[in-house]
Amino acid sequence: MQKNTQAPLLGRYFWIACICTWFALLSVVTYVQYNSALGTEYALSWGKTWVLLSPWYLNWIWLTAAVFILTRTLDKDDVKPLHQIVGHLIGGTLLLLAYFTASTFIRGLLVSRSWDDNITSLQKVLSGSAHIDLLIYGSILCIAFGTRLYQRNLNATMEIGRLEVELVEEQLKSLRTQLNPHFLFNALNTISSLVRLQHQQEAVVALSSLSVMLRSILGHKGDKNIKVKDEIVFIENYLALQKLRFEDKLDISIQVSEDCMNLKIPNMLLHPLVENAVQHGAQSDTKKNPLQLRITKLKGMLQINLLNAVCEQDKHQGYGIGITTTKERLSKMFDNFNLEQRTLENGMFETQLAIPTGEMDV
């Protein structure tokens, strides 16, 4: 069941900011009014001045909250722009009338004013100083619109990020389930052939390698990242099985710097690259395939270098799904990475991958 992620209309930080803002404004205006009245017949104590001004400022607390709620209520995809404008006009008019009435009558209670005097005072406010409150209301409405727009953009960004994470996870699941099914069939056929030829020792090695690979997949099935040393164990067992198939061709060399062993990389990052190298070298009928994998760390980047032989007729277009998937995964996970492939003059094919170190080690 999907959880309801809808945020509350107004959070506690809104109320803290709103209350502090209007109390601060009330105190500032009280200070100005108090000092202006000193030495005149209208002079009052600071406290009394604060109390008498409070209805016109503290009522803005609930009015500000009402403006934000009104803005959020009307800001929906199924509400047409014209309806939103009408809603704001009607809602704003009613809110301001409620504010003027509440402030006038609360002030009347503080100074013991009669009902008729309150009505007269309300009429003076509506015909006199109401334009100032209209400007304040408009300013608050602009802030509410800006806040709502920022929130919508933030939610959209978070949703895009969530979808990208899900895409990466699905690609990883796809990679695991693929683990090139025909490779598994080839491995089992190789083991079967070894048993028929009574090469028991090689058959035991093959079964052991396949067991380690499958155990690794199951053991890390929920992990997005994996240590380099664990990925290398998986690759070594994969290559051990492939060497049984291409014994005369495959010449394997793996070199990993010691300071790279405990660094984390995306799970099953190396397998598509190595599988690509093995398959292309295997297409040659005569040429050996000296597969060389080297992993080092340089200037904050994990450097992965892979060399393999390539058939002269091979345009290096086959077995490209794993490489494409790898590029897509990396583009979702890193802002700064580099994956390049090129054919060298000596009949070798080079794959170079560089990803930032440390970003996965959390």
N, C-alpha and C positions, 0 to 999 in steps of 0.2 A: 504494500500500500504506500502510495506516495504521500510524503508529509506535506502539511500545509506550510509553505514558506512565506506566506503573506505577512508583511511586517505590520505591527500595530499602527493605528492612525497617527498617534503622537507618542514619541518615546520620552523617557525621563530626562534625557539631555535637552530636548526641546523645552520642556517645562522649566528646567533649571535656567537655561539661557533666557527664556522669555521673562520669567519672574525677576531675575537679576537685572535684565535690561530696563524693565519699566520701573523697578524700585530705584535704580541708579538715576534714570531720567527724572523721576519725581524728586529725588534728593538734590539734583543739580538745579532744577527749576526752583525748588524751595529755597535754596541758598541764594539764588539771584533775587527772588521776590523779597526775601527777608532783608537782604542788604539794601534793596531799593526803597523799602518802606521805613527804614530806620530814620528817626528824627522827624517823621511825619505823623499826622493824626491817624493814619491807617496802620501804624506799626503794631505787629503782633509778635508773640514769641515764636522761635523757630519751630517748636513742636506743633503749635496751633496752626501755623502756616502750612506745615507738612500735612496735617490732618485735613484741612480744608481743601487742599489741592489734590489729595489722594484719589477722590472719586474719578477725576478726569484723567488720571494716569493708570491707576491700578485696574480700572475696568478694561483697559486695553489688553490686559493679560488674557482674559477669556475671549475678547474680541479677536485677538491675534490667532488664538487657537482655532476659533470658528472659521477664520479666513483660510487657514491651512486645511482644515477639514473640508470646507466647501470646495477648495481648489482640487483636492484629491478626489472628492466624490464626483466632480464633473469631468475630471481628466481621465476619460475612458475611451477605448477605441470605438465602442458602440454609441457614443454620444456625439452627435454632429457638432461642428464648430459653432454654428448659429445657435444651437440649443445651449451650448456652453456659455456663449456671450449673454444670452437672455437669462440664463440661470445665475450668472454672476451679477447682472444688473438687479434682478429681483432680490437675490440673496443679500447683496451688499446694501441695498436700500433698507431691507428689514433689519439687518444687523446694526447699521448706523442709527436707525430710529430707536432700536432697543438700547444702544449705547448712550445716545443723548438723553433718553428718558431715565435710564437707571442712574446715570451720573448726576442729572439735575435733581432727582428726588432724593438721592443719598446725600447730596450736598445740602438739600433742604432740611433733612433730618438733623444734620450736624449743626445747623444754625437756627433750628426751630422755626422754619418757614412754613407759612400756611399753604393749603392746597392751591388756592387761587394764585398765590405768589409763585408757587412752583410751576404752574401752567404758564404764567407770564414769563418767568425766567426761561422756560423751555422754548417759548416762541422767540425770545430774543436770541437764544443760541442758534435756532434754526435759520433765523434771518440775518445773523451776524457772523459769529466765529465758526460756523459749520464748515466753511471752505477749508479751514486749517485741518480739521479732522478728516475731510475728504482727501487732502493731500497725504496725510499720514496713512489712511486706509489704502490709497493707491500704492504707496511705497511698500507697505506690507504685502499687498497683493503681488507686486513685482517680485519680491523676495520669495513668496510662496511659489510663484511660477518657476523662478530660477531653481529653487530647491527641488521642485518636482521634476524639472527637466534633467537636472543632475542625477537624481535618483533613477529615472528611467534609463539614462545612458549607462549608469553604473550597473543596473540590473541586466541590461543588454550585454554589457561587457562580461559580466559574470556568467551569463547564460552561454555566451560564445566560448568562454574558457571551459565551462563544464562540458559542452559538446565536443570541444577539441580533446579534452582528457578522455572522454568516452570513445572518441574515434581512435586515439592511440591505444586504448585498452582493447578495443575490438580488433585492431590490426595485430596486436600482440597475440590475442587469442587465435586469430586466423593463422598466424605464423606457427603457433604451437600445434594447432590441429593439422596444418599442412605437413609440418616437419617432413615435407616431401614424401607423401605416402608411398610413391614408387621407390623411394630410398629404403623404406622399411621392408618393402617386398624384396628389393634387391639384397638387403642385408640377410633376410631370412633365406633367400635362395642361395646366397653365398655360404651361409652356415650349413644348409642342407647339402650343398655340393661337397663341402669339406668333410662332412660326416660320411657321405657315400664313398669318398676317396680315402676314408680312414685317416684323415689328417686330424686326429683328435686334439692335438695341442692347439692348432690354429682355430679349430672349432670352439674350444674352450675360451680362447682369447676373444673371439668374435662375440660369443654369448655374453662374456663379461663386459665388453665394451658397450654392447647394446643395452645391457641391464643398467649400466651406469648412466647412460644417456636418458633412458626412460625414467630412472629414479630422479635424475636431475630435473627433468621436465615436471614431474609430479611434485617434487620437493619445493620448487620455486614457482608453482603455477599461480600463486597469488602475488608474486613480487614483480613490481615494475622495474626495479633495479637489482643488479647482482654484482658481486665483487668480480674483478678481473680474473682472479685466480680460479674462481668457480666456473666462469665462462670458458677459461682455457682448458679445464678438465673435460668439459663437455666437448670442446673442439678436438682435443687430443683423442678422445674415444671415437668421435665421428671419423676422424682421419685414419684411425687404426682400422676401422671397418672398411673404409674406402681403399686402403692400401692392400687389403686382401683381394679386392676386385681388380685393382690396377697395380699389382705388385711390381711389374717391370717398368712402369711409367712414373709412378708417384715417388718423388724424393722430397721428404718433408723436413722443414727446418722451422722451429718455433723459438723465438727469443723474446723474452719479456723482462723488462727492467724490474729489479726488486722493489723499487719505490712505487711501482704501478700495481702491484699485486692486490693491495687492499682498497684500491680506488673502485668506485662503483660506476657501472655503465648500464645503459638500458638492457634489460633482459633479452637474450638471444640476438644481440646486435651483430656479433661476429659470424653467426652461422650462415646467413644468406650470402655474405661476402666470400666466405671460405667455400661454400657449396658452389657458388658461381665460378670460382677459380678452379675447383676440381673438375667440374663438368666441361669447361672450355679446354683444359689441358687434355682431357680424355678423348677429345674429338680427333686428335692426331693419331694416325696409325703407327707412326715410326718415332716421333719425337718424345723424349722424356719430358716430364712435367715437374721441374724443380719448384715446388710450392714453398715459398718463404714468407712467414708471418713474423713481423717485428713490431713490438709495442714499447714505446718510450714516452717520457714526459718532457715537454719543452715549453718554457714561457707560459705556464699555466694551462697548457693544452695537452690532452692525451693524444699522442700521435700513433696511428695504426697504419702500418705499411704492409701491403700484401703483393707479392710477385708470383706470377705463374706463367707457364708457357701458353701460347695461343696458336691455334692452327692458322696457316697462311690464308686458307679460304674462309676462315671465320671472320665475320664482320662484327662479332661480339654483340649480336642482337638477341640471341637466345638466352634463356634463363634470366631474363631481366625483371621478372615480377618481384622477386625478393629484393633487388636493388631499388626498384621504384618504391616499394613499401618502406624500405629503410629510410630513403630520403624523406618520405612523407612523415614518418615517425619523428625523425630528427628535427624537421622543420617545426613540428608542434612542440617539441621539448626544449629546443635551444634557439636563442636569437643569434648565436655566433657558433657556427660549425662549418666545416668544409669537407665535401666528398667529391673527389675527382678520380676519373678513370681514363687511362690513355694507353695506347699501344706503343711500345718502345722499339727502337730500330733493331735490336738483337732478337726479335721474335718473342719478346716477353710482354706481358700485360701487367700494368701496375695499377693498384687501387690504393689511394691515399685518403684517410679519414682523420679529421682532427675535431675533437669535441672538448669543451671546457672541463677542466678537472675541478672537483670540489662541489659542483652544483648538484650532483646526485648523492653526495655523501652526507645525507641528513637523516 
